[in-house]
């Protein structure tokens, strides 16, 4: 089982293949934002990797990061837990002023991934 370490939280085992945004929220207990419901539209599920950053990304993630001119971060809604990862959750519900973190993301990456 992959291990997920989120800075400031206990390291947890994650079911292989689980979406990172769900693992951060459900397994690690972190109040990460996902305002668009995990559909690579809002960029509120931002994370910064310490170790274990995946080598590939979805086309949706690449396009969104380029549109917003975001560098050095990844979108947790577009990543699958398939190896050990250590990261910082940089978009958190606490202190965001939002009424909720967003609709719970689907179990699979949305839109359906086109890997690059």
WOMO-V297525 format. One record per backbone hydrogen bond with DSSP energy under -1.0 kcal/mol. NH is the residue of the N-H (numbers start at 1). CO is the residue of the C=O. E is the energy in kcal/mol with one decimal. If there is no record, write none. Layout:
BEGIN
nh = [NH & NH]
co = [CO & CO]
e = [E & E]
END
This chain:
BEGIN
nh = [4 & 5 & 7 & 9 & 12 & 14 & 17 & 18 & 20 & 21 & 23 & 24 & 25 & 26 & 27 & 28 & 30 & 32 & 33 & 34 & 37 & 47 & 48 & 50 & 51 & 59 & 62 & 63 & 64 & 65 & 66 & 67 & 68 & 70 & 74 & 76 & 78 & 79 & 81 & 82 & 85 & 86 & 87 & 88 & 90 & 93 & 96 & 116]
co = [12 & 85 & 87 & 6 & 4 & 2 & 81 & 15 & 79 & 76 & 19 & 20 & 21 & 22 & 23 & 23 & 24 & 30 & 91 & 101 & 34 & 74 & 88 & 86 & 86 & 114 & 58 & 59 & 60 & 61 & 62 & 63 & 64 & 65 & 47 & 45 & 75 & 76 & 18 & 80 & 3 & 51 & 5 & 48 & 46 & 31 & 93 & 57]
e = [-3.2 & -2.7 & -2.9 & -2.6 & -2.5 & -2.7 & -3.4 & -1.9 & -3.0 & -1.6 & -2.2 & -2.9 & -1.8 & -3.4 & -1.2 & -2.3 & -2.4 & -1.8 & -2.3 & -3.1 & -2.3 & -2.4 & -2.3 & -3.3 & -1.7 & -2.2 & -2.3 & -2.8 & -2.3 & -2.7 & -2.2 & -2.7 & -2.0 & -2.6 & -2.5 & -2.0 & -1.9 & -1.1 & -3.2 & -1.0 & -2.6 & -2.5 & -2.8 & -2.8 & -1.3 & -3.8 & -2.6 & -2.8]
END
